[in-house]
């Protein structure tokens, strides 16, 4: 089995997931110092259907939780669906403002 490599490419505002030498999935974000807005989860078309985006979001959420200094705004529908399927991580979600 080929190992995964997870990276936070802060200079490009994205998390990446590689399988071996292949980039398989990307998670773009905007970071304002308090909230990490996860704006787009994307899996390279030839690698779709293997759960790579879910793996990447899970690792990104673990990274945010471990840092402990940000909350997450799930702008991307895929990330929002991931949080809905993993309510144990709801404490990391940014609170929506009424209005």
C-alpha positions in Angstrom: 0.0 0.0 0.0 1.3 3.4 -0.9 1.6 5.9 1.9 -0.2 9.2 2.1 1.5 12.5 2.6 -0.5 15.4 4.0 0.8 19.0 3.8 -0.3 22.5 4.7 1.0 24.7 1.9 0.4 28.0 3.8 2.0 30.0 1.0 -0.7 28.7 -1.3 -3.5 28.6 1.3 -4.2 25.0 0.7 -3.9 21.5 2.3 -2.8 18.7 -0.1 -2.9 15.0 0.0 -0.4 13.0 -2.0 -0.4 9.2 -2.6 3.2 8.4 -3.3 4.3 11.0 -5.8 0.8 11.8 -7.0 -1.2 14.8 -5.9 -4.7 13.3 -5.4 -6.7 16.0 -3.5 -6.5 19.7 -2.6 -8.4 21.7 0.0 -8.3 25.5 -0.4 -8.8 27.8 2.5 -8.8 31.4 3.6 -7.3 32.1 7.0 -8.0 35.4 8.8 -6.2 34.5 12.0 -9.3 33.4 13.8 -11.3 31.4 11.2 -10.2 29.0 8.6 -12.7 29.1 5.8 -12.5 25.9 3.9 -13.5 27.1 0.4 -13.0 24.2 -2.0 -12.3 20.5 -1.8 -11.1 19.1 -5.1 -9.9 15.6 -6.1 -7.9 15.1 -9.3 -10.5 13.4 -11.7 -8.4 10.3 -12.2 -8.3 9.7 -8.5 -12.0 10.3 -7.7 -14.1 7.7 -6.0 -11.5 6.5 -3.4 -12.4 8.8 -0.5 -9.4 11.0 -0.8 -11.3 14.3 -0.3 -12.8 12.9 2.9 -9.4 11.8 4.1 -8.0 15.2 3.3 -10.8 17.1 5.1 -10.4 14.8 8.1 -6.6 15.5 8.3 -7.2 19.2 7.9 -9.8 19.2 10.7 -7.3 17.3 12.9 -4.7 19.9 12.1 -7.0 22.8 13.1 -8.0 21.0 16.3 -4.4 20.3 17.2 -3.4 23.9 16.7 -6.3 25.0 18.9 -6.3 28.6 17.7 -8.9 28.6 14.8 -12.5 27.6 14.1 -13.7 26.3 10.8 -16.1 27.9 8.4 -17.2 25.2 5.9 -17.8 27.3 2.8 -17.4 24.4 0.5 -20.5 22.1 0.3 -18.3 19.0 0.6 -16.7 20.2 3.8 -20.2 21.2 5.2 -21.4 17.6 4.3 -18.3 16.2 6.0 -19.1 18.1 9.2 -22.7 17.0 9.1 -21.5 13.3 8.8 -19.0 13.8 11.7 -20.9 15.7 14.4 -18.2 14.9 16.9 -16.2 17.8 15.4 -19.0 20.4 15.5 -17.2 22.2 18.3 -14.7 23.4 15.7 -17.3 25.1 13.6 -17.5 28.9 13.6 -20.8 30.2 14.9 -23.0 31.8 12.3 -24.2 35.3 13.0 -27.9 35.9 12.9 -29.1 38.5 10.5 
